[in-house]
Amino acid sequence: MRKQECVAMLLAGGQGSRLGGLTRIRAKPAVSFCGKYRIIDFTLSNCSNSNINTVGVLIQYKPFLLNSYIGLGSAWDLDNPYGGVHILPPFLGEKAGSWYNGTANAVYQNNQFIDFYDPEYVIVLSGDHVYKMDYTLMLKFHKEKNSDITIATLEVPWEEASRFGILSVDEDKRITKFTEKPLEPSSNLASMGVYIFNWSILKQALIADAGDSQSQNDFGQNIIPQQLKQGKRVYAYKFEGYWRDVGTIESYYQANMESLRAGHFLNIFDPKFRIFSNEDILPPHFVGSTAEINNSLVCNGCIVHGKVINSILAPGVFVGKGVQIEDSILLPNVKVHDGSVIVKTIVGENAEIMRHCRIGVEGLLAPKQEGITVIEDNHLVPEGSIIEAGNNV
Amino acid sequence: MSNAIGIIYANTATDSLQGLALERPIAAVPFGGRYRILDFALSSMVNSGIRTIGLVTPHHYRPLLDHLGAGKAWFLDRKDGGLFILPGVFHGLGGNHTFCIKDLQNNMEYLDKDFAENVVISSGDQIFNINFKQALEVHDDKNADVTLIYKEMDNSGELTNEMFFDMDKDQKVSNIQDKKVPGRIKIVQPYFVNMLIIRREILSNILEKYSSIGCMDLIDILIANLEVLKIYGSPTCSLIGTIRTVKDYFDRSMDLLDLGVRGKLWLGADHIHTKIKDNPPTQYTSQAKVSNSLIASGCTIAGEVVNSIIFRGVILEQGCKIKNSIILPKCHIHANAQTDYAILDKSVKVNGENVLKGSSDHPLVVLKRTVI
C-alpha cells in the first residue's frame, strides 16, 4: 500500500432500467457501446489516461458480467501493485449490513477503503456516461482555486437544461446555486456527475448525511446542496469535449449512430487519448462475395454475407445471405440468418434472428421511443417473425 | 500441472521471402490480418496447457520482443514458468537446420531447471492450430521416447523439403527418409511437420553427448538413433502450411478466404492469441465496396477490395482498387491507386493513380515504408 494523492470512486451499481432489454442481465456500465467497447471503458480509460491508478468500483445491480469484464483492470493498465481496481459490493458489518442506498451512501459505506489509501482528494465518477476527459486538468483547477469541492460542468442546449443538475456561478467560477432538474433553468451549465472532493470535507459531509434520516443519500440531491448551504468553497470546472449521456434507449441509439459520422469518429477514436477495452482476441472480419457494407463500423470476428447500411456490427456478429441491416446496432455475437430484414433496431448480445424475419417494420400506430426497436440479450426470434418498429422484445 | 514444457525455434531464416523477412525472422512476419506467424505455434502450445515456453531467438529479434513483451497476451507472464527467451546461436551461411542442437546447448539451464517430463518442440514458421494434448496422450500411452507429429500427404500441396516416414501398425516409426534423398516416389505417406515431443532427460542426454559437434540437427540425431529410441507418430490435420517463400506466404494467406481453412484455424474452441492493439472498429464509408476479403480492425475503407487481406489500421481512399492483394498494417493507399497480386509490407504509402501489378506466381512485394 502506498498513500495516493487521488482515489476514484466509480458509481456502477445502478440498474439503468431505462435501457430496458439491454440491462436485463447486466449492469448498465457493462452494456456494449460503439461496437467493441462497453460503457465503463470510457471512465476506466479516462482514469488510466489521467494517471489515477486507484479506482473503487461500487457495484450492486447484477454485477457478475461487469465484474468479470473488469477483472483486475489490466485491460486499462490499472493493475497496479500500489493501487489498482477494487470491486466494492455492499457488505455485512459486525452488527448489520445494507444495500447501497443512494450514491452518497455507497461511498459512505466504503470510507474504510478510502482511508486505507489516505488520499488528499477523492474523485467521484459515474459509470454510465460516455466521455473523454483528462481528470488531471480538473484536479489542477481544484488546487488552483483552493476549492473544497469541484464539479465538472458542461454547457448543454437550453431546451435540454431541465434534464440535468443546473449550476449558477459567479465570475470566479464559484458556484452560487445548484438545482437538480429545474423546471425553469437559470443557466445552461450542467453538472456531469463528476466531482472532486477534499477527502476530509467529503468524509465529514458523508457522516452528517448518514445521520440525516430525511436524506436520500444522493450526491446531486443532498450532499452538494448541503455543502453549498454550509458555505463551502464549491467551484465549477468547465469541460469542453466529447460527452454523451446514454441513459435511455433514444440517447444510447443516437450516441452510437453519431460515431458513424466522420467528425465524431475522430472524437471517439483519437489515438492521442485512447479508449481501452477488454476485448476477446478474434480473427479479422470476413466479408463474403455477396456482401455490401456502406457507412458502417464492423468489428473483429464478424462474418458478413448480406447488406449492411448505416449500422454498427459488434465483435462476432454473423450476417447471413440476403440479409438487409439498416440503421441498426448489432451487439456482440448476434446471429442474423438468411433473408431477414432489420431496420432501426438494437439487437441485444447473443440474440439470434432466424430466417426471413422482418424487424422494425412500420406499424399502424405511431411508434414509441422514436421508432427504435430493441431485441433483448439472448433472445431467439423465430423464423418468419414480424416485429413492428418501437417494440421491445 | 502440465507434464510438458515447450520450445519454439523462432530463428528460422530464409532468403526466399524477399523483403518480408529482411528485417525480421519468419516467425515475426505478419500474417492473417492481425497475427504474426509465431502466434500460431505459441497459442497452440498455450491452448494445450503448456505454461512454460522457451523461444529460440534469431539475430534480429527486436520485432519478436516488441510483439511478445512479457507474454501477457498468451497468459505467459507467470510466476511459475512463463515465457523464456533463449538466445540462439549466430548462424553463418548454410545454417539450414530445423532444430539445431547448438541453440539448445547454449541454453541448457532452461531444460535442467524444469521438472517437466516432456518437451514439445516446434518450428516457428508454420501456420496451424494444433492441440498437443492428443499427441501428449499418445506419447504417454506408448511410453515413447519421442513422438513425431505428422500429416498424411494428400497430393495437393507442393512438398519440397519434407521428411517422410514409415510406421508399423502400432504407430511406431520404423523408417525415416531423409529429406535430402532424391527421387522419392509420391504416394500417400505421412510426413513430419516439424513438431515433436521428446522426453526432457533424453533431450538433455543427447545435447550432452553431441556437445563436441558444432551444429547438428536434432532430427538427424533421431534418425541416427532410430534403433535405440522408441519413436512413435501422432497425426494432425490442422496444419495449414509452412511459410518459406513469397509464393507460400501469398497462397497460405489466400487460403484464409476459404471457410474450411478458417474453420480449422480460427473458428474452433482453441483461439489464436496475439498482441492487443486496442484498435477501434473498422469504418466503411458509403463508397466502400468489399467482397471475399478479410479485414482487420482500425481500418478506414472507402475504396474497392476484392479477394484480399487487409491488416490493422490500413487506410484505403476513395476510388482505389485492391485486388488479390495483402496489405500489411498502417499502409495508406491514396485515391484511384490500384494493386493486383501485390504484398505491401508495413506502412507503405501508395500515392494516387499508381498501379502495382504482380502475378499469381510472382506476387509483387513492396518493402516496408516505401513511398510509391
Interface residues (C-beta under 8 A of the other chain):
Chain A: C34 G35 K36 S74 L260 F265 I268 F269 R274 I275 F276 S277 E279 D280 I281 L282 P283 P284 H285 F286 V287 G288 S289 T290 A291 E292 I293 N294 N295 S296 L297 V298 C299 N300 I312 L313
Chain B: G32 G33 R34 K72 A73 L257 R262 L265 W266 H271 I272 H273 T274 I276 D278 P280 P281 T282 Q283 Y284 T285 S286 A288 K289 V290 S291 N292 S293 L294 I295 A296 S297 V305 I309 I310 F311
